[in-house]
Amino acid sequence: MSITNEQWKKRKDAATPRGVGVMCNFYAEHADNAELWDVEGKRYIDFASGIAVMNTGHRHPTIIAAIQEQLAHFTHTAYQIVPYGSYVELAERINHLTPGQHAKKTAFFTTGAEAVENAIKIARAATGRPAIIAFSGGFHGRTMMGMALTGKVDPYKLGFGPFPADVYHAPFPNQLHGVSIEQSMEAIQQLFKADVDPKRVAAIILEPVQGEGGFTVAPPAFMKAVRELCDQHGILMIADEIQTGFGRTGKLFAMEHYDVVPDLMTMAKSLAGGMPLSGVCGRTEIMDAPGPGGLGGTYAGNPLAVAAALAVLDVIESEQLNERANELGTQLRQHLEQARCEVPYIAEVRGLGAMIAVEFHHPETGKPDAAFAKKVQAKALEEGLLLLTCGTYGNVIRFLFPLTITPTTMSEALEILGRALRQ
């Protein structure tokens, strides 16, 4: 007899800590492309994608085949002990595909937070400087440095301090909430006057589209201003593409939307189609700053994950997923804008490509309305559609469907979403 969702929940509550928050009250049994089924046989349309991990869908046959082929050879040697060619091949492809024509190198790790940690290590080694500037609303991981960089307290920082020193925050531009590009840049200048000498700043790290922060898109003029500021003071620019990368925004990397090239880029999530893999790519002279042994990790660049990542890049190209992201994003945006006429709680629809979000406010007070976002999320879940909330105030719903979703499944999901918004 199969175990029910409720039975698994009781076992989970007894065996695992409450600090690992779990959104759904059901347990996965199997998944395929943009759909998954729980242990009781109920079907769900997955607009969460394991938090932006499944851009190529669940169990893509090309990716499964690549992992199976690697399984027949070896599962682990530790690249730093016995290297393997697939790691080198993937680094070559990433170096070629990332923005900029300069010489680059790439190192692989396991998680997004690990990529961020190593990007900071590399930046400090290359500049000889300690300080880092990040932005409010940004999310850079759950490690100690990741939490220090993250611009949101609840739930990520509660009870976990003190955090690493020499990390400073400036407001991220957000027109809806009254933060202009000029105000954001002036805040950095104020940091230079009151808190940290720019000659001590190793890097400025930012997401081209803030993920946890609510899918707030960095304006092109802001990105250019940050680049110019970095160049002025010898500061490195780190683009955190962990959630934006691999087709989500309609380009392989979100930085391709800007006439700006970062010095370092972090990547993870959809890089390996569900396998744990992350990376840091950057200018050769910067990446070579740490000495031998300064970078790495026991599982860094795991051969199964590397095989999956090579397949992911093939799938994105062969199935034209960048173009597909733009088509799906346009379809979703049109659907949300139509609903806006009937749903006064919708404050803004925004995003790039298929990285779309809708933000809610109270129609009378104009204040962020997290309760309404939760109601929409709960109603959609009742009808079998998984949605994620985000944003500083928890009043944003973000859409992270696989870019391989079929037209029929997408239409079904939009119908459920429409009912959830209106009811």
MARNUBA-228007 format. One record per residue (C-alpha): residue number from 1; residue in three letters; y, x, z. Coordinates in steps of 0.1 Angstrom, whole numbers. Example, Ala and Ser with C-alpha at 12.3 -4.5 7.8 and 13.67 -1.06 7.14 Angstrom:
2
 seq type north  east    up
   1  ala   -45   123    78
   2  ser   -11   137    71
This chain:
423
 seq type north  east    up
   1  met     0     0     0
   2  ser    34    14   -10
   3  ile    61    21    16
   4  thr    91    -3    15
   5  asn   127     7    15
   6  glu   131    -5    51
   7  gln   101    15    63
   8  trp   116    46    46
   9  lys   149    39    63
  10  lys   133    38    97
  11  arg   116    71    91
  12  lys   148    86    77
  13  asp   168    76   108
  14  ala   142    91   131
  15  ala   137   123   111
  16  thr   171   133    96
  17  pro   206   137   112
  18  arg   234   111   107
  19  gly   257   138    94
  20  val   239   135    61
  21  gly   255   103    50
  22  val   234    81    27
  23  met   251    55     6
  24  cys   222    33    -6
  25  asn   197    15    15
  26  phe   169    19   -11
  27  tyr   148    48   -21
  28  ala   143    62   -56
  29  glu   108    60   -72
  30  his   116    70  -108
  31  ala   145    72  -133
  32  asp   150    74  -170
  33  asn   183    82  -188
  34  ala   209    59  -171
  35  glu   185    37  -152
  36  leu   165    42  -120
  37  trp   140    21  -100
  38  asp   134    20   -63
  39  val   101    20   -44
  40  glu   100   -18   -45
  41  gly   105   -19   -82
  42  lys   142   -30   -84
  43  arg   161   -16  -113
  44  tyr   196    -1  -111
  45  ile   221    12  -137
  46  asp   232    46  -125
  47  phe   270    51  -127
  48  ala   268    78  -101
  49  ser   246   103  -119
  50  gly   238   121   -86
  51  ile   276   128   -83
  52  ala   283   139  -119
  53  val   251   159  -123
  54  met   233   139  -149
  55  asn   256   140  -179
  56  thr   225   144  -201
  57  gly   207   116  -183
  58  his   176   114  -161
  59  arg   145   132  -174
  60  his   159   141  -208
  61  pro   128   151  -228
  62  thr   144   183  -242
  63  ile   152   195  -206
  64  ile   118   185  -192
  65  ala   101   205  -220
  66  ala   123   236  -213
  67  ile   114   234  -176
  68  gln    77   229  -184
  69  glu    77   259  -207
  70  gln    93   281  -180
  71  leu    68   269  -154
  72  ala    40   284  -175
  73  his    56   318  -171
  74  phe    71   322  -136
  75  thr    92   302  -112
  76  his   109   330   -92
  77  thr   113   367   -92
  78  ala   148   369   -78
  79  tyr   170   380  -107
  80  gln   184   409   -86
  81  ile   149   423   -81
  82  val   132   416  -114
  83  pro   156   403  -140
  84  tyr   147   380  -169
  85  gly   163   375  -203
  86  ser   171   338  -201
  87  tyr   197   346  -174
  88  val   214   370  -198
  89  glu   212   346  -227
  90  leu   228   318  -207
  91  ala   256   341  -195
  92  glu   262   350  -232
  93  arg   265   314  -242
  94  ile   288   305  -213
  95  asn   310   335  -221
  96  his   313   323  -257
  97  leu   318   286  -249
  98  thr   345   289  -221
  99  pro   382   288  -230
 100  gly   398   321  -241
 101  gln   390   348  -266
 102  his   391   376  -241
 103  ala   360   396  -229
 104  lys   342   376  -202
 105  lys   312   379  -178
 106  thr   293   352  -159
 107  ala   273   353  -127
 108  phe   250   325  -116
 109  phe   244   310   -82
 110  thr   228   278   -68
 111  thr   254   253   -57
 112  gly   290   244   -65
 113  ala   302   255   -31
 114  glu   284   288   -36
 115  ala   303   293   -69
 116  val   336   286   -52
 117  glu   328   311   -24
 118  asn   320   338   -49
 119  ala   350   331   -70
 120  ile   372   337   -39
 121  lys   352   369   -32
 122  ile   357   381   -67
 123  ala   395   372   -67
 124  arg   400   391   -34
 125  ala   380   421   -47
 126  ala   400   422   -79
 127  thr   434   419   -64
 128  gly   431   435   -30
 129  arg   448   404   -16
 130  pro   435   379    10
 131  ala   454   346     6
 132  ile   444   316   -14
 133  ile   464   285   -24
 134  ala   447   252   -30
 135  phe   459   216   -33
 136  ser   458   184   -13
 137  gly   431   160   -25
 138  gly   411   189   -39
 139  phe   374   192   -31
 140  his   357   226   -32
 141  gly   326   223   -11
 142  arg   311   220    24
 143  thr   307   256    33
 144  met   333   271    57
 145  met   355   285    29
 146  gly   348   254     8
 147  met   361   232    37
 148  ala   391   254    42
 149  leu   400   250     5
 150  thr   393   212     5
 151  gly   424   191     9
 152  lys   408   161    27
 153  val   400   160    64
 154  asp   378   129    69
 155  pro   348   133    67
 156  tyr   345   169    55
 157  lys   364   188    81
 158  leu   360   167   113
 159  gly   347   188   141
 160  phe   338   219   121
 161  gly   368   242   126
 162  pro   382   267   129
 163  phe   382   275    92
 164  pro   388   308    74
 165  ala   424   320    76
 166  asp   449   327    48
 167  val   443   294    30
 168  tyr   473   273    22
 169  his   478   239     6
 170  ala   504   223   -17
 171  pro   506   187   -28
 172  phe   489   179   -61
 173  pro   511   160   -86
 174  asn   504   122   -85
 175  gln   529    99  -101
 176  leu   514    68   -86
 177  his   519    82   -51
 178  gly   553    96   -58
 179  val   545   133   -61
 180  ser   562   149   -92
 181  ile   553   182  -109
 182  glu   586   196   -96
 183  gln   578   186   -60
 184  ser   544   202   -62
 185  met   558   235   -76
 186  glu   586   235   -51
 187  ala   561   231   -23
 188  ile   544   263   -35
 189  gln   578   281   -35
 190  gln   583   268     0
 191  leu   549   283    10
 192  phe   562   316    -4
 193  lys   594   313    17
 194  ala   578   301    50
 195  asp   541   309    51
 196  val   528   336    28
 197  asp   543   364     7
 198  pro   532   358   -29
 199  lys   522   395   -30
 200  arg   495   386    -5
 201  val   481   357   -26
 202  ala   449   365   -45
 203  ala   444   332   -63
 204  ile   455   296   -68
 205  ile   425   273   -72
 206  leu   427   238   -87
 207  glu   406   211  -104
 208  pro   419   201  -139
 209  val   409   166  -128
 210  gln   404   161   -91
 211  gly   370   147   -84
 212  glu   368   136   -48
 213  gly   406   133   -49
 214  gly   404   103   -71
 215  phe   401   116  -107
 216  thr   438   125  -107
 217  val   445   144  -139
 218  ala   466   176  -137
 219  pro   496   171  -161
 220  pro   498   197  -189
 221  ala   533   207  -177
 222  phe   519   213  -142
 223  met   490   234  -155
 224  lys   514   255  -175
 225  ala   538   260  -146
 226  val   509   272  -124
 227  arg   498   296  -150
 228  glu   534   310  -154
 229  leu   537   313  -116
 230  cys   504   332  -114
 231  asp   515   356  -141
 232  gln   548   361  -124
 233  his   533   372   -91
 234  gly   500   388  -103
 235  ile   480   359   -88
 236  leu   447   348  -104
 237  met   442   313  -116
 238  ile   408   297  -107
 239  ala   398   265  -125
 240  asp   372   245  -105
 241  glu   352   228  -133
 242  ile   323   218  -111
 243  gln   327   181  -117
 244  thr   347   182  -149
 245  gly   325   205  -169
 246  phe   298   199  -196
 247  gly   312   171  -216
 248  arg   325   147  -189
 249  thr   361   148  -201
 250  gly   353   147  -238
 251  lys   353   185  -241
 252  leu   328   209  -228
 253  phe   353   221  -202
 254  ala   384   202  -191
 255  met   406   233  -194
 256  glu   402   228  -232
 257  his   427   200  -229
 258  tyr   454   224  -218
 259  asp   471   253  -236
 260  val   463   274  -206
 261  val   434   299  -199
 262  pro   423   305  -164
 263  asp   412   339  -151
 264  leu   381   325  -134
 265  met   361   293  -138
 266  thr   336   277  -115
 267  met   309   254  -128
 268  ala   278   236  -115
 269  lys   267   199  -114
 270  ser   258   189  -150
 271  leu   252   226  -160
 272  ala   214   223  -155
 273  gly   206   186  -159
 274  gly   196   180  -122
 275  met   184   215  -114
 276  pro   204   235   -88
 277  leu   225   260  -107
 278  ser   261   271  -106
 279  gly   282   298  -121
 280  val   314   318  -121
 281  cys   328   329  -155
 282  gly   359   351  -158
 283  arg   377   380  -174
 284  thr   354   411  -175
 285  glu   377   434  -155
 286  ile   380   407  -128
 287  met   343   399  -126
 288  asp   334   436  -124
 289  ala   356   441   -93
 290  pro   328   436   -67
 291  gly   304   465   -65
 292  pro   267   463   -71
 293  gly   250   441   -45
 294  gly   283   423   -37
 295  leu   273   392   -56
 296  gly   240   373   -58
 297  gly   216   353   -37
 298  thr   179   348   -33
 299  tyr   177   318   -56
 300  ala   208   326   -77
 301  gly   201   319  -113
 302  asn   167   304  -107
 303  pro   146   307  -139
 304  leu   137   270  -140
 305  ala   173   260  -136
 306  val   184   286  -162
 307  ala   159   271  -187
 308  ala   172   237  -180
 309  ala   208   248  -186
 310  leu   200   264  -219
 311  ala   185   230  -229
 312  val   215   211  -216
 313  leu   238   231  -239
 314  asp   215   223  -268
 315  val   215   186  -260
 316  ile   253   184  -256
 317  glu   257   200  -291
 318  ser   229   182  -309
 319  glu   237   148  -295
 320  gln   275   153  -298
 321  leu   280   143  -262
 322  asn   316   154  -261
 323  glu   324   129  -288
 324  arg   302   103  -271
 325  ala   322   108  -239
 326  asn   354    99  -256
 327  glu   339    68  -271
 328  leu   324    56  -238
 329  gly   356    64  -220
 330  thr   376    44  -244
 331  gln   352    15  -241
 332  leu   354    16  -203
 333  arg   392    20  -202
 334  gln   397   -10  -225
 335  his   374   -31  -203
 336  leu   393   -21  -171
 337  glu   427   -27  -187
 338  gln   416   -62  -198
 339  ala   405   -69  -162
 340  arg   438   -57  -149
 341  cys   454   -88  -163
 342  glu   433  -109  -139
 343  val   429   -85  -110
 344  pro   462   -77   -93
 345  tyr   445   -52   -70
 346  ile   442   -28   -99
 347  ala   470    -2   -95
 348  glu   460    23  -122
 349  val   433    32  -147
 350  arg   432    69  -155
 351  gly   411    99  -166
 352  leu   401   121  -194
 353  gly   372   113  -218
 354  ala   344    96  -198
 355  met   359   108  -164
 356  ile   376    75  -157
 357  ala   386    59  -124
 358  val   403    28  -113
 359  glu   426    28   -82
 360  phe   432    -3   -61
 361  his   462   -13   -40
 362  his   471   -45   -21
 363  pro   491   -67   -46
 364  glu   516   -77   -19
 365  thr   522   -45     1
 366  gly   514   -20   -27
 367  lys   494     1    -1
 368  pro   461    17   -10
 369  asp   433    -9    -6
 370  ala   400     8     3
 371  ala   385   -25    15
 372  phe   388   -40   -20
 373  ala   372    -9   -35
 374  lys   343   -13   -11
 375  lys   339   -50   -20
 376  val   337   -42   -57
 377  gln   312   -14   -50
 378  ala   290   -37   -28
 379  lys   291   -66   -53
 380  ala   282   -43   -82
 381  leu   253   -29   -61
 382  glu   240   -64   -54
 383  glu   237   -68   -92
 384  gly   221   -34   -98
 385  leu   250   -12  -107
 386  leu   256    20   -87
 387  leu   293    29   -83
 388  leu   310    57   -62
 389  thr   343    55   -44
 390  cys   366    84   -39
 391  gly   403    93   -33
 392  thr   423   104    -4
 393  tyr   425    68     8
 394  gly   390    58    -3
 395  asn   406    32   -27
 396  val   393    45   -60
 397  ile   361    38   -79
 398  arg   350    66  -102
 399  phe   326    62  -131
 400  leu   300    89  -138
 401  phe   275    73  -161
 402  pro   252    96  -182
 403  leu   268   104  -215
 404  thr   234    96  -230
 405  ile   236    59  -218
 406  thr   224    34  -245
 407  pro   249     9  -259
 408  thr   229   -20  -245
 409  thr   228    -5  -210
 410  met   265     3  -211
 411  ser   274   -33  -221
 412  glu   252   -47  -193
 413  ala   269   -24  -168
 414  leu   304   -34  -180
 415  glu   295   -71  -176
 416  ile   284   -65  -140
 417  leu   315   -45  -133
 418  gly   337   -73  -147
 419  arg   321   -98  -124
 420  ala   324   -75   -94
 421  leu   361   -70  -101
 422  arg   369  -106  -105
 423  gln   348  -120   -77
